[in-house]
Structures are given as structure tokens and as C-alpha cells.
Amino acid sequence: MNEDIDLSDIPELGEEFFAKARRLGPLVEKNSVVVDSDIYEWFRSTLPEPERSKRISQVLRIYMERYQARLAALG
């Protein structure tokens, strides 16, 4: 532990805190996805990490939401 950090003003967490605490699952999951090389190269050439991963996720989310909307409209 770093001796330069003063933790004396941080209250300890008691039983009441842990009784109400909820564990959250991960909001993102690291996976591998196979994409055409020209598509990946385009993203790589236009965006640095981590923006690249975020943008690819945004594009996939838009596609997913539109696809779900079409299914709901048919349904």
C-alpha cells in the first residue's frame, strides 16, 4: 500500500452497507469478432483506440436496434 495516501477520513463500510449492496455484472464483454480486413482497416485508419472499439460497438448497436424495430413492426 502506498504510504503517501491518507485513508483516515474514509469511513469503514458497515453491515448496513453490505446488506443493501448489489453486485453489478460487466457492462461490456471482451470478445473477438471476425470482420473483413478492409472494414477493420478503415476503422483503424480513422480512429485510435479506445474510440475505435466504441465506434464499432455504436455501429453494431444501431444495426441491432433497427433490426429489432423491423421485427417488432412485423410482429
N, CA, C, O and CB atoms as a CASP TS submission, in Angstrom:
PFRMAT TS
TARGET T0000
AUTHOR 0000-0000-0000
METHOD Language model
MODEL 1
PARENT N/A
ATOM      1  N   MET     1       0.842  -1.180   0.000  1.00  0.00           N
ATOM      2  CA  MET     1       0.000   0.000   0.000  1.00  0.00           C
ATOM      3  C   MET     1       0.882   1.235   0.000  1.00  0.00           C
ATOM      4  O   MET     1       1.932   1.260   0.642  1.00  0.00           O
ATOM      5  CB  MET     1      -0.955   0.002   1.213  1.00  0.00           C
ATOM      6  N   ASN     2       0.456   2.248  -0.714  1.00  0.00           N
ATOM      7  CA  ASN     2       1.219   3.481  -0.815  1.00  0.00           C
ATOM      8  C   ASN     2       1.080   4.271   0.483  1.00  0.00           C
ATOM      9  O   ASN     2      -0.033   4.608   0.888  1.00  0.00           O
ATOM     10  CB  ASN     2       0.747   4.324  -2.026  1.00  0.00           C
ATOM     11  N   GLU     3       2.189   4.565   1.129  1.00  0.00           N
ATOM     12  CA  GLU     3       2.176   5.287   2.401  1.00  0.00           C
ATOM     13  C   GLU     3       1.791   6.749   2.242  1.00  0.00           C
ATOM     14  O   GLU     3       1.470   7.395   3.239  1.00  0.00           O
ATOM     15  CB  GLU     3       3.527   5.193   3.058  1.00  0.00           C
ATOM     16  N   ASP     4       1.809   7.300   1.031  1.00  0.00           N
ATOM     17  CA  ASP     4       1.501   8.708   0.802  1.00  0.00           C
ATOM     18  C   ASP     4      -0.001   9.001   0.818  1.00  0.00           C
ATOM     19  O   ASP     4      -0.401  10.165   0.868  1.00  0.00           O
ATOM     20  CB  ASP     4       2.087   9.147  -0.516  1.00  0.00           C
ATOM     21  N   ILE     5      -0.817   7.983   0.776  1.00  0.00           N
ATOM     22  CA  ILE     5      -2.259   8.175   0.721  1.00  0.00           C
ATOM     23  C   ILE     5      -2.831   8.080   2.131  1.00  0.00           C
ATOM     24  O   ILE     5      -2.659   7.070   2.813  1.00  0.00           O
ATOM     25  CB  ILE     5      -2.923   7.132  -0.215  1.00  0.00           C
ATOM     26  N   ASP     6      -3.516   9.147   2.563  1.00  0.00           N
ATOM     27  CA  ASP     6      -4.128   9.183   3.888  1.00  0.00           C
ATOM     28  C   ASP     6      -5.564   8.681   3.783  1.00  0.00           C
ATOM     29  O   ASP     6      -6.412   9.344   3.186  1.00  0.00           O
ATOM     30  CB  ASP     6      -4.084  10.621   4.489  1.00  0.00           C
ATOM     31  N   LEU     7      -5.833   7.537   4.348  1.00  0.00           N
ATOM     32  CA  LEU     7      -7.168   6.936   4.294  1.00  0.00           C
ATOM     33  C   LEU     7      -7.946   7.151   5.582  1.00  0.00           C
ATOM     34  O   LEU     7      -9.034   6.595   5.734  1.00  0.00           O
ATOM     35  CB  LEU     7      -7.061   5.454   4.007  1.00  0.00           C
ATOM     36  N   SER     8      -7.422   7.939   6.510  1.00  0.00           N
ATOM     37  CA  SER     8      -8.033   8.066   7.832  1.00  0.00           C
ATOM     38  C   SER     8      -9.411   8.730   7.802  1.00  0.00           C
ATOM     39  O   SER     8     -10.203   8.515   8.720  1.00  0.00           O
ATOM     40  CB  SER     8      -7.122   8.852   8.734  1.00  0.00           C
ATOM     41  N   ASP     9      -9.722   9.528   6.777  1.00  0.00           N
ATOM     42  CA  ASP     9     -11.016  10.218   6.738  1.00  0.00           C
ATOM     43  C   ASP     9     -12.092   9.427   5.979  1.00  0.00           C
ATOM     44  O   ASP     9     -13.200   9.926   5.782  1.00  0.00           O
ATOM     45  CB  ASP     9     -10.846  11.585   6.096  1.00  0.00           C
ATOM     46  N   ILE    10     -11.777   8.222   5.563  1.00  0.00           N
ATOM     47  CA  ILE    10     -12.743   7.385   4.853  1.00  0.00           C
ATOM     48  C   ILE    10     -13.433   6.469   5.859  1.00  0.00           C
ATOM     49  O   ILE    10     -12.769   5.651   6.496  1.00  0.00           O
ATOM     50  CB  ILE    10     -12.049   6.554   3.727  1.00  0.00           C
ATOM     51  N   PRO    11     -14.750   6.590   6.013  1.00  0.00           N
ATOM     52  CA  PRO    11     -15.427   5.733   6.991  1.00  0.00           C
ATOM     53  C   PRO    11     -15.420   4.274   6.547  1.00  0.00           C
ATOM     54  O   PRO    11     -15.423   3.968   5.355  1.00  0.00           O
ATOM     55  CB  PRO    11     -16.867   6.207   7.207  1.00  0.00           C
ATOM     56  N   GLU    12     -15.411   3.389   7.531  1.00  0.00           N
ATOM     57  CA  GLU    12     -15.484   1.964   7.216  1.00  0.00           C
ATOM     58  C   GLU    12     -16.901   1.618   6.788  1.00  0.00           C
ATOM     59  O   GLU    12     -17.867   2.243   7.226  1.00  0.00           O
ATOM     60  CB  GLU    12     -15.050   1.099   8.430  1.00  0.00           C
ATOM     61  N   LEU    13     -17.008   0.625   5.937  1.00  0.00           N
ATOM     62  CA  LEU    13     -18.322   0.183   5.470  1.00  0.00           C
ATOM     63  C   LEU    13     -18.851  -0.868   6.435  1.00  0.00           C
ATOM     64  O   LEU    13     -18.206  -1.884   6.692  1.00  0.00           O
ATOM     65  CB  LEU    13     -18.248  -0.382   4.015  1.00  0.00           C
ATOM     66  N   GLY    14     -20.032  -0.601   6.959  1.00  0.00           N
ATOM     67  CA  GLY    14     -20.604  -1.496   7.960  1.00  0.00           C
ATOM     68  C   GLY    14     -21.553  -2.517   7.358  1.00  0.00           C
ATOM     69  O   GLY    14     -21.698  -2.626   6.141  1.00  0.00           O
ATOM     70  N   GLU    15     -22.187  -3.254   8.241  1.00  0.00           N
ATOM     71  CA  GLU    15     -23.121  -4.313   7.841  1.00  0.00           C
ATOM     72  C   GLU    15     -24.290  -3.754   7.037  1.00  0.00           C
ATOM     73  O   GLU    15     -24.762  -4.409   6.107  1.00  0.00           O
ATOM     74  CB  GLU    15     -23.646  -5.051   9.073  1.00  0.00           C
ATOM     75  N   GLU    16     -24.764  -2.564   7.375  1.00  0.00           N
ATOM     76  CA  GLU    16     -25.897  -1.970   6.660  1.00  0.00           C
ATOM     77  C   GLU    16     -25.557  -1.738   5.190  1.00  0.00           C
ATOM     78  O   GLU    16     -26.383  -1.985   4.311  1.00  0.00           O
ATOM     79  CB  GLU    16     -26.312  -0.646   7.319  1.00  0.00           C
ATOM     80  N   PHE    17     -24.342  -1.264   4.926  1.00  0.00           N
ATOM     81  CA  PHE    17     -23.919  -1.052   3.542  1.00  0.00           C
ATOM     82  C   PHE    17     -23.942  -2.365   2.774  1.00  0.00           C
ATOM     83  O   PHE    17     -24.497  -2.437   1.677  1.00  0.00           O
ATOM     84  CB  PHE    17     -22.513  -0.430   3.492  1.00  0.00           C
ATOM     85  N   PHE    18     -23.343  -3.399   3.346  1.00  0.00           N
ATOM     86  CA  PHE    18     -23.242  -4.674   2.633  1.00  0.00           C
ATOM     87  C   PHE    18     -24.586  -5.388   2.522  1.00  0.00           C
ATOM     88  O   PHE    18     -24.781  -6.197   1.615  1.00  0.00           O
ATOM     89  CB  PHE    18     -22.242  -5.576   3.328  1.00  0.00           C
ATOM     90  N   ALA    19     -25.508  -5.101   3.427  1.00  0.00           N
ATOM     91  CA  ALA    19     -26.846  -5.689   3.336  1.00  0.00           C
ATOM     92  C   ALA    19     -27.602  -5.133   2.134  1.00  0.00           C
ATOM     93  O   ALA    19     -28.415  -5.832   1.530  1.00  0.00           O
ATOM     94  CB  ALA    19     -27.638  -5.426   4.625  1.00  0.00           C
ATOM     95  N   LYS    20     -27.332  -3.868   1.787  1.00  0.00           N
ATOM     96  CA  LYS    20     -28.024  -3.228   0.671  1.00  0.00           C
ATOM     97  C   LYS    20     -27.233  -3.279  -0.636  1.00  0.00           C
ATOM     98  O   LYS    20     -27.783  -3.000  -1.701  1.00  0.00           O
ATOM     99  CB  LYS    20     -28.323  -1.796   1.019  1.00  0.00           C
ATOM    100  N   ALA    21     -25.972  -3.628  -0.563  1.00  0.00           N
ATOM    101  CA  ALA    21     -25.101  -3.595  -1.746  1.00  0.00           C
ATOM    102  C   ALA    21     -25.538  -4.645  -2.768  1.00  0.00           C
ATOM    103  O   ALA    21     -25.984  -5.735  -2.411  1.00  0.00           O
ATOM    104  CB  ALA    21     -23.627  -3.828  -1.341  1.00  0.00           C
ATOM    105  N   ARG    22     -25.402  -4.296  -4.023  1.00  0.00           N
ATOM    106  CA  ARG    22     -25.723  -5.206  -5.123  1.00  0.00           C
ATOM    107  C   ARG    22     -24.524  -5.264  -6.050  1.00  0.00           C
ATOM    108  O   ARG    22     -23.911  -4.241  -6.353  1.00  0.00           O
ATOM    109  CB  ARG    22     -27.007  -4.750  -5.894  1.00  0.00           C
ATOM    110  N   ARG    23     -24.201  -6.438  -6.488  1.00  0.00           N
ATOM    111  CA  ARG    23     -23.097  -6.594  -7.424  1.00  0.00           C
ATOM    112  C   ARG    23     -23.626  -6.411  -8.840  1.00  0.00           C
ATOM    113  O   ARG    23     -24.640  -6.999  -9.217  1.00  0.00           O
ATOM    114  CB  ARG    23     -22.411  -7.981  -7.259  1.00  0.00           C
ATOM    115  N   LEU    24     -22.937  -5.601  -9.609  1.00  0.00           N
ATOM    116  CA  LEU    24     -23.320  -5.370 -10.997  1.00  0.00           C
ATOM    117  C   LEU    24     -22.436  -6.208 -11.903  1.00  0.00           C
ATOM    118  O   LEU    24     -21.237  -6.349 -11.665  1.00  0.00           O
ATOM    119  CB  LEU    24     -23.215  -3.870 -11.363  1.00  0.00           C
ATOM    120  N   GLY    25     -23.034  -6.757 -12.934  1.00  0.00           N
ATOM    121  CA  GLY    25     -22.276  -7.518 -13.917  1.00  0.00           C
ATOM    122  C   GLY    25     -21.503  -6.573 -14.823  1.00  0.00           C
ATOM    123  O   GLY    25     -21.694  -5.358 -14.772  1.00  0.00           O
ATOM    124  N   PRO    26     -20.651  -7.118 -15.631  1.00  0.00           N
ATOM    125  CA  PRO    26     -19.889  -6.251 -16.537  1.00  0.00           C
ATOM    126  C   PRO    26     -20.811  -5.594 -17.564  1.00  0.00           C
ATOM    127  O   PRO    26     -21.760  -6.206 -18.053  1.00  0.00           O
ATOM    128  CB  PRO    26     -18.786  -7.056 -17.253  1.00  0.00           C
ATOM    129  N   LEU    27     -20.511  -4.351 -17.874  1.00  0.00           N
ATOM    130  CA  LEU    27     -21.310  -3.625 -18.852  1.00  0.00           C
ATOM    131  C   LEU    27     -20.831  -3.899 -20.271  1.00  0.00           C
ATOM    132  O   LEU    27     -21.560  -3.693 -21.241  1.00  0.00           O
ATOM    133  CB  LEU    27     -21.267  -2.129 -18.566  1.00  0.00           C
ATOM    134  N   VAL    28     -19.612  -4.359 -20.371  1.00  0.00           N
ATOM    135  CA  VAL    28     -19.062  -4.734 -21.661  1.00  0.00           C
ATOM    136  C   VAL    28     -18.433  -6.114 -21.526  1.00  0.00           C
ATOM    137  O   VAL    28     -18.049  -6.536 -20.435  1.00  0.00           O
ATOM    138  CB  VAL    28     -18.022  -3.685 -22.160  1.00  0.00           C
ATOM    139  N   GLU    29     -18.340  -6.785 -22.621  1.00  0.00           N
ATOM    140  CA  GLU    29     -17.721  -8.103 -22.645  1.00  0.00           C
ATOM    141  C   GLU    29     -16.682  -8.109 -23.750  1.00  0.00           C
ATOM    142  O   GLU    29     -16.959  -7.740 -24.892  1.00  0.00           O
ATOM    143  CB  GLU    29     -18.779  -9.232 -22.857  1.00  0.00           C
ATOM    144  N   LYS    30     -15.483  -8.535 -23.388  1.00  0.00           N
ATOM    145  CA  LYS    30     -14.414  -8.562 -24.382  1.00  0.00           C
ATOM    146  C   LYS    30     -14.512  -9.867 -25.161  1.00  0.00           C
ATOM    147  O   LYS    30     -14.447 -10.958 -24.596  1.00  0.00           O
ATOM    148  CB  LYS    30     -13.011  -8.415 -23.711  1.00  0.00           C
ATOM    149  N   ASN    31     -14.670  -9.724 -26.466  1.00  0.00           N
ATOM    150  CA  ASN    31     -14.804 -10.858 -27.369  1.00  0.00           C
ATOM    151  C   ASN    31     -14.022 -10.584 -28.637  1.00  0.00           C
ATOM    152  O   ASN    31     -13.551  -9.472 -28.876  1.00  0.00           O
ATOM    153  CB  ASN    31     -16.284 -11.141 -27.691  1.00  0.00           C
ATOM    154  N   SER    32     -13.900 -11.603 -29.424  1.00  0.00           N
ATOM    155  CA  SER    32     -13.310 -11.441 -30.748  1.00  0.00           C
ATOM    156  C   SER    32     -14.407 -11.601 -31.788  1.00  0.00           C
ATOM    157  O   SER    32     -15.257 -12.487 -31.693  1.00  0.00           O
ATOM    158  CB  SER    32     -12.160 -12.468 -30.986  1.00  0.00           C
ATOM    159  N   VAL    33     -14.370 -10.734 -32.771  1.00  0.00           N
ATOM    160  CA  VAL    33     -15.326 -10.797 -33.866  1.00  0.00           C
ATOM    161  C   VAL    33     -14.526 -10.764 -35.159  1.00  0.00           C
ATOM    162  O   VAL    33     -13.617  -9.949 -35.316  1.00  0.00           O
ATOM    163  CB  VAL    33     -16.370  -9.621 -33.800  1.00  0.00           C
ATOM    164  N   VAL    34     -14.863 -11.639 -36.069  1.00  0.00           N
ATOM    165  CA  VAL    34     -14.167 -11.671 -37.350  1.00  0.00           C
ATOM    166  C   VAL    34     -14.875 -10.718 -38.308  1.00  0.00           C
ATOM    167  O   VAL    34     -16.069 -10.857 -38.574  1.00  0.00           O
ATOM    168  CB  VAL    34     -14.118 -13.120 -37.933  1.00  0.00           C
ATOM    169  N   VAL    35     -14.116  -9.744 -38.825  1.00  0.00           N
ATOM    170  CA  VAL    35     -14.661  -8.805 -39.802  1.00  0.00           C
ATOM    171  C   VAL    35     -13.738  -8.781 -41.010  1.00  0.00           C
ATOM    172  O   VAL    35     -12.568  -9.154 -40.920  1.00  0.00           O
ATOM    173  CB  VAL    35     -14.823  -7.375 -39.191  1.00  0.00           C
ATOM    174  N   ASP    36     -14.267  -8.346 -42.124  1.00  0.00           N
ATOM    175  CA  ASP    36     -13.452  -8.225 -43.330  1.00  0.00           C
ATOM    176  C   ASP    36     -12.308  -7.246 -43.061  1.00  0.00           C
ATOM    177  O   ASP    36     -12.478  -6.245 -42.365  1.00  0.00           O
ATOM    178  CB  ASP    36     -14.314  -7.754 -44.544  1.00  0.00           C
ATOM    179  N   SER    37     -11.154  -7.554 -43.621  1.00  0.00           N
ATOM    180  CA  SER    37      -9.964  -6.755 -43.342  1.00  0.00           C
ATOM    181  C   SER    37     -10.113  -5.303 -43.791  1.00  0.00           C
ATOM    182  O   SER    37      -9.605  -4.401 -43.125  1.00  0.00           O
ATOM    183  CB  SER    37      -8.764  -7.373 -44.017  1.00  0.00           C
ATOM    184  N   ASP    38     -10.795  -5.064 -44.903  1.00  0.00           N
ATOM    185  CA  ASP    38     -10.939  -3.682 -45.358  1.00  0.00           C
ATOM    186  C   ASP    38     -11.810  -2.862 -44.402  1.00  0.00           C
ATOM    187  O   ASP    38     -11.579  -1.667 -44.221  1.00  0.00           O
ATOM    188  CB  ASP    38     -11.538  -3.651 -46.765  1.00  0.00           C
ATOM    189  N   ILE    39     -12.795  -3.497 -43.801  1.00  0.00           N
ATOM    190  CA  ILE    39     -13.644  -2.801 -42.831  1.00  0.00           C
ATOM    191  C   ILE    39     -12.826  -2.439 -41.603  1.00  0.00           C
ATOM    192  O   ILE    39     -12.860  -1.302 -41.133  1.00  0.00           O
ATOM    193  CB  ILE    39     -14.861  -3.673 -42.434  1.00  0.00           C
ATOM    194  N   TYR    40     -12.089  -3.423 -41.086  1.00  0.00           N
ATOM    195  CA  TYR    40     -11.275  -3.146 -39.903  1.00  0.00           C
ATOM    196  C   TYR    40     -10.219  -2.094 -40.201  1.00  0.00           C
ATOM    197  O   TYR    40      -9.990  -1.197 -39.389  1.00  0.00           O
ATOM    198  CB  TYR    40     -10.610  -4.428 -39.399  1.00  0.00           C
ATOM    199  N   GLU    41      -9.587  -2.193 -41.335  1.00  0.00           N
ATOM    200  CA  GLU    41      -8.550  -1.220 -41.693  1.00  0.00           C
ATOM    201  C   GLU    41      -9.124   0.185 -41.802  1.00  0.00           C
ATOM    202  O   GLU    41      -8.453   1.151 -41.440  1.00  0.00           O
ATOM    203  CB  GLU    41      -7.882  -1.614 -43.012  1.00  0.00           C
ATOM    204  N   TRP    42     -10.338   0.317 -42.289  1.00  0.00           N
ATOM    205  CA  TRP    42     -10.962   1.630 -42.363  1.00  0.00           C
ATOM    206  C   TRP    42     -11.153   2.213 -40.964  1.00  0.00           C
ATOM    207  O   TRP    42     -10.807   3.369 -40.716  1.00  0.00           O
ATOM    208  CB  TRP    42     -12.309   1.543 -43.097  1.00  0.00           C
ATOM    209  N   PHE    43     -11.711   1.400 -40.040  1.00  0.00           N
ATOM    210  CA  PHE    43     -11.862   1.874 -38.668  1.00  0.00           C
ATOM    211  C   PHE    43     -10.502   2.192 -38.053  1.00  0.00           C
ATOM    212  O   PHE    43     -10.347   3.208 -37.375  1.00  0.00           O
ATOM    213  CB  PHE    43     -12.598   0.830 -37.819  1.00  0.00           C
ATOM    214  N   ARG    44      -9.522   1.329 -38.287  1.00  0.00           N
ATOM    215  CA  ARG    44      -8.182   1.535 -37.719  1.00  0.00           C
ATOM    216  C   ARG    44      -7.549   2.820 -38.241  1.00  0.00           C
ATOM    217  O   ARG    44      -6.876   3.534 -37.498  1.00  0.00           O
ATOM    218  CB  ARG    44      -7.274   0.339 -38.040  1.00  0.00           C
ATOM    219  N   SER    45      -7.767   3.108 -39.513  1.00  0.00           N
ATOM    220  CA  SER    45      -7.150   4.296 -40.104  1.00  0.00           C
ATOM    221  C   SER    45      -7.851   5.597 -39.711  1.00  0.00           C
ATOM    222  O   SER    45      -7.274   6.677 -39.835  1.00  0.00           O
ATOM    223  CB  SER    45      -7.141   4.169 -41.606  1.00  0.00           C
ATOM    224  N   THR    46      -9.075   5.494 -39.244  1.00  0.00           N
ATOM    225  CA  THR    46      -9.818   6.715 -38.920  1.00  0.00           C
ATOM    226  C   THR    46      -9.908   7.007 -37.432  1.00  0.00           C
ATOM    227  O   THR    46     -10.153   8.148 -37.042  1.00  0.00           O
ATOM    228  CB  THR    46     -11.196   6.623 -39.478  1.00  0.00           C
ATOM    229  N   LEU    47      -9.712   5.989 -36.591  1.00  0.00           N
ATOM    230  CA  LEU    47      -9.896   6.190 -35.150  1.00  0.00           C
ATOM    231  C   LEU    47      -8.816   5.475 -34.344  1.00  0.00           C
ATOM    232  O   LEU    47      -8.457   4.342 -34.664  1.00  0.00           O
ATOM    233  CB  LEU    47     -11.280   5.696 -34.717  1.00  0.00           C
ATOM    234  N   PRO    48      -8.298   6.120 -33.308  1.00  0.00           N
ATOM    235  CA  PRO    48      -7.389   5.440 -32.392  1.00  0.00           C
ATOM    236  C   PRO    48      -8.180   4.623 -31.372  1.00  0.00           C
ATOM    237  O   PRO    48      -9.373   4.856 -31.180  1.00  0.00           O
ATOM    238  CB  PRO    48      -6.476   6.459 -31.678  1.00  0.00           C
ATOM    239  N   GLU    49      -7.529   3.684 -30.729  1.00  0.00           N
ATOM    240  CA  GLU    49      -8.173   3.002 -29.609  1.00  0.00           C
ATOM    241  C   GLU    49      -8.194   3.965 -28.435  1.00  0.00           C
ATOM    242  O   GLU    49      -7.270   4.772 -28.331  1.00  0.00           O
ATOM    243  CB  GLU    49      -7.431   1.667 -29.238  1.00  0.00           C
ATOM    244  N   PRO    50      -9.178   3.943 -27.544  1.00  0.00           N
ATOM    245  CA  PRO    50     -10.325   3.057 -27.495  1.00  0.00           C
ATOM    246  C   PRO    50     -11.525   3.547 -28.295  1.00  0.00           C
ATOM    247  O   PRO    50     -12.564   2.887 -28.325  1.00  0.00           O
ATOM    248  CB  PRO    50     -10.726   2.857 -26.087  1.00  0.00           C
ATOM    249  N   GLU    51     -11.388   4.702 -28.944  1.00  0.00           N
ATOM    250  CA  GLU    51     -12.507   5.228 -29.731  1.00  0.00           C
ATOM    251  C   GLU    51     -12.934   4.254 -30.816  1.00  0.00           C
ATOM    252  O   GLU    51     -14.120   4.149 -31.127  1.00  0.00           O
ATOM    253  CB  GLU    51     -12.132   6.565 -30.356  1.00  0.00           C
ATOM    254  N   ARG    52     -11.979   3.544 -31.393  1.00  0.00           N
ATOM    255  CA  ARG    52     -12.286   2.596 -32.469  1.00  0.00           C
ATOM    256  C   ARG    52     -13.267   1.527 -31.982  1.00  0.00           C
ATOM    257  O   ARG    52     -14.277   1.261 -32.634  1.00  0.00           O
ATOM    258  CB  ARG    52     -10.990   1.933 -32.993  1.00  0.00           C
ATOM    259  N   SER    53     -12.968   0.924 -30.851  1.00  0.00           N
ATOM    260  CA  SER    53     -13.853  -0.117 -30.320  1.00  0.00           C
ATOM    261  C   SER    53     -15.228   0.455 -29.980  1.00  0.00           C
ATOM    262  O   SER    53     -16.253  -0.180 -30.225  1.00  0.00           O
ATOM    263  CB  SER    53     -13.230  -0.767 -29.074  1.00  0.00           C
ATOM    264  N   LYS    54     -15.235   1.654 -29.417  1.00  0.00           N
ATOM    265  CA  LYS    54     -16.517   2.283 -29.076  1.00  0.00           C
ATOM    266  C   LYS    54     -17.345   2.535 -30.329  1.00  0.00           C
ATOM    267  O   LYS    54     -18.552   2.292 -30.335  1.00  0.00           O
ATOM    268  CB  LYS    54     -16.289   3.604 -28.319  1.00  0.00           C
ATOM    269  N   ARG    55     -16.707   3.018 -31.385  1.00  0.00           N
ATOM    270  CA  ARG    55     -17.435   3.321 -32.621  1.00  0.00           C
ATOM    271  C   ARG    55     -17.971   2.051 -33.265  1.00  0.00           C
ATOM    272  O   ARG    55     -19.113   2.025 -33.725  1.00  0.00           O
ATOM    273  CB  ARG    55     -16.529   4.066 -33.608  1.00  0.00           C
ATOM    274  N   ILE    56     -17.163   1.000 -33.301  1.00  0.00           N
ATOM    275  CA  ILE    56     -17.630  -0.274 -33.861  1.00  0.00           C
ATOM    276  C   ILE    56     -18.829  -0.767 -33.064  1.00  0.00           C
ATOM    277  O   ILE    56     -19.796  -1.263 -33.643  1.00  0.00           O
ATOM    278  CB  ILE    56     -16.495  -1.340 -33.854  1.00  0.00           C
ATOM    279  N   SER    57     -18.776  -0.636 -31.748  1.00  0.00           N
ATOM    280  CA  SER    57     -19.901  -1.036 -30.908  1.00  0.00           C
ATOM    281  C   SER    57     -21.130  -0.183 -31.208  1.00  0.00           C
ATOM    282  O   SER    57     -22.244  -0.706 -31.255  1.00  0.00           O
ATOM    283  CB  SER    57     -19.528  -0.926 -29.424  1.00  0.00           C
ATOM    284  N   GLN    58     -20.946   1.119 -31.410  1.00  0.00           N
ATOM    285  CA  GLN    58     -22.067   2.003 -31.739  1.00  0.00           C
ATOM    286  C   GLN    58     -22.722   1.605 -33.062  1.00  0.00           C
ATOM    287  O   GLN    58     -23.948   1.580 -33.175  1.00  0.00           O
ATOM    288  CB  GLN    58     -21.592   3.459 -31.809  1.00  0.00           C
ATOM    289  N   VAL    59     -21.899   1.298 -34.053  1.00  0.00           N
ATOM    290  CA  VAL    59     -22.424   0.890 -35.361  1.00  0.00           C
ATOM    291  C   VAL    59     -23.234  -0.401 -35.227  1.00  0.00           C
ATOM    292  O   VAL    59     -24.318  -0.525 -35.795  1.00  0.00           O
ATOM    293  CB  VAL    59     -21.267   0.698 -36.380  1.00  0.00           C
ATOM    294  N   LEU    60     -22.700  -1.352 -34.475  1.00  0.00           N
ATOM    295  CA  LEU    60     -23.417  -2.616 -34.288  1.00  0.00           C
ATOM    296  C   LEU    60     -24.706  -2.409 -33.497  1.00  0.00           C
ATOM    297  O   LEU    60     -25.711  -3.068 -33.766  1.00  0.00           O
ATOM    298  CB  LEU    60     -22.523  -3.635 -33.575  1.00  0.00           C
ATOM    299  N   ARG    61     -24.683  -1.502 -32.525  1.00  0.00           N
ATOM    300  CA  ARG    61     -25.894  -1.229 -31.743  1.00  0.00           C
ATOM    301  C   ARG    61     -26.986  -0.631 -32.622  1.00  0.00           C
ATOM    302  O   ARG    61     -28.150  -1.018 -32.517  1.00  0.00           O
ATOM    303  CB  ARG    61     -25.579  -0.280 -30.576  1.00  0.00           C
ATOM    304  N   ILE    62     -26.617   0.312 -33.489  1.00  0.00           N
ATOM    305  CA  ILE    62     -27.590   0.907 -34.406  1.00  0.00           C
ATOM    306  C   ILE    62     -28.208  -0.167 -35.285  1.00  0.00           C
ATOM    307  O   ILE    62     -29.425  -0.201 -35.467  1.00  0.00           O
ATOM    308  CB  ILE    62     -26.930   1.993 -35.275  1.00  0.00           C
ATOM    309  N   TYR    63     -27.375  -1.040 -35.829  1.00  0.00           N
ATOM    310  CA  TYR    63     -27.887  -2.126 -36.659  1.00  0.00           C
ATOM    311  C   TYR    63     -28.838  -3.003 -35.856  1.00  0.00           C
ATOM    312  O   TYR    63     -29.925  -3.333 -36.331  1.00  0.00           O
ATOM    313  CB  TYR    63     -26.730  -2.968 -37.225  1.00  0.00           C
ATOM    314  N   MET    64     -28.442  -3.387 -34.638  1.00  0.00           N
ATOM    315  CA  MET    64     -29.266  -4.246 -33.796  1.00  0.00           C
ATOM    316  C   MET    64     -30.618  -3.596 -33.505  1.00  0.00           C
ATOM    317  O   MET    64     -31.659  -4.242 -33.626  1.00  0.00           O
ATOM    318  CB  MET    64     -28.538  -4.563 -32.486  1.00  0.00           C
ATOM    319  N   GLU    65     -30.603  -2.326 -33.122  1.00  0.00           N
ATOM    320  CA  GLU    65     -31.853  -1.642 -32.776  1.00  0.00           C
ATOM    321  C   GLU    65     -32.778  -1.512 -33.982  1.00  0.00           C
ATOM    322  O   GLU    65     -33.990  -1.680 -33.847  1.00  0.00           O
ATOM    323  CB  GLU    65     -31.555  -0.259 -32.202  1.00  0.00           C
ATOM    324  N   ARG    66     -32.233  -1.219 -35.143  1.00  0.00           N
ATOM    325  CA  ARG    66     -33.070  -1.129 -36.353  1.00  0.00           C
ATOM    326  C   ARG    66     -33.629  -2.487 -36.731  1.00  0.00           C
ATOM    327  O   ARG    66     -34.785  -2.591 -37.142  1.00  0.00           O
ATOM    328  CB  ARG    66     -32.266  -0.554 -37.527  1.00  0.00           C
ATOM    329  N   TYR    67     -32.830  -3.518 -36.597  1.00  0.00           N
ATOM    330  CA  TYR    67     -33.283  -4.883 -36.893  1.00  0.00           C
ATOM    331  C   TYR    67     -34.408  -5.273 -35.937  1.00  0.00           C
ATOM    332  O   TYR    67     -35.413  -5.842 -36.363  1.00  0.00           O
ATOM    333  CB  TYR    67     -32.104  -5.894 -36.786  1.00  0.00           C
ATOM    334  N   GLN    68     -34.248  -4.975 -34.663  1.00  0.00           N
ATOM    335  CA  GLN    68     -35.289  -5.278 -33.672  1.00  0.00           C
ATOM    336  C   GLN    68     -36.560  -4.497 -33.961  1.00  0.00           C
ATOM    337  O   GLN    68     -37.662  -5.021 -33.803  1.00  0.00           O
ATOM    338  CB  GLN    68     -34.793  -4.964 -32.255  1.00  0.00           C
ATOM    339  N   ALA    69     -36.415  -3.261 -34.377  1.00  0.00           N
ATOM    340  CA  ALA    69     -37.592  -2.441 -34.709  1.00  0.00           C
ATOM    341  C   ALA    69     -38.341  -3.029 -35.903  1.00  0.00           C
ATOM    342  O   ALA    69     -39.572  -3.054 -35.918  1.00  0.00           O
ATOM    343  CB  ALA    69     -37.171  -0.982 -35.013  1.00  0.00           C
ATOM    344  N   ARG    70     -37.603  -3.499 -36.894  1.00  0.00           N
ATOM    345  CA  ARG    70     -38.256  -4.123 -38.068  1.00  0.00           C
ATOM    346  C   ARG    70     -39.013  -5.382 -37.655  1.00  0.00           C
ATOM    347  O   ARG    70     -40.137  -5.618 -38.096  1.00  0.00           O
ATOM    348  CB  ARG    70     -37.206  -4.471 -39.163  1.00  0.00           C
ATOM    349  N   LEU    71     -38.382  -6.183 -36.805  1.00  0.00           N
ATOM    350  CA  LEU    71     -39.054  -7.403 -36.336  1.00  0.00           C
ATOM    351  C   LEU    71     -40.323  -7.066 -35.550  1.00  0.00           C
ATOM    352  O   LEU    71     -41.349  -7.729 -35.699  1.00  0.00           O
ATOM    353  CB  LEU    71     -38.099  -8.238 -35.461  1.00  0.00           C
ATOM    354  N   ALA    72     -40.243  -6.035 -34.719  1.00  0.00           N
ATOM    355  CA  ALA    72     -41.401  -5.628 -33.928  1.00  0.00           C
ATOM    356  C   ALA    72     -42.520  -5.114 -34.816  1.00  0.00           C
ATOM    357  O   ALA    72     -43.698  -5.338 -34.536  1.00  0.00           O
ATOM    358  CB  ALA    72     -41.006  -4.559 -32.917  1.00  0.00           C
ATOM    359  N   ALA    73     -42.152  -4.424 -35.888  1.00  0.00           N
ATOM    360  CA  ALA    73     -43.152  -3.891 -36.819  1.00  0.00           C
ATOM    361  C   ALA    73     -43.857  -5.017 -37.550  1.00  0.00           C
ATOM    362  O   ALA    73     -45.034  -4.897 -37.893  1.00  0.00           O
ATOM    363  CB  ALA    73     -42.500  -2.937 -37.828  1.00  0.00           C
ATOM    364  N   LEU    74     -43.152  -6.107 -37.791  1.00  0.00           N
ATOM    365  CA  LEU    74     -43.758  -7.248 -38.481  1.00  0.00           C
ATOM    366  C   LEU    74     -44.648  -8.061 -37.574  1.00  0.00           C
ATOM    367  O   LEU    74     -45.552  -8.766 -38.023  1.00  0.00           O
ATOM    368  CB  LEU    74     -42.691  -8.135 -39.057  1.00  0.00           C
ATOM    369  N   GLY    75     -44.375  -7.950 -36.286  1.00  0.00           N
ATOM    370  CA  GLY    75     -44.942  -8.786 -35.396  1.00  0.00           C
ATOM    371  C   GLY    75     -46.076  -9.046 -34.721  1.00  0.00           C
ATOM    372  O   GLY    75     -46.129 -10.003 -33.949  1.00  0.00           O
TER
END
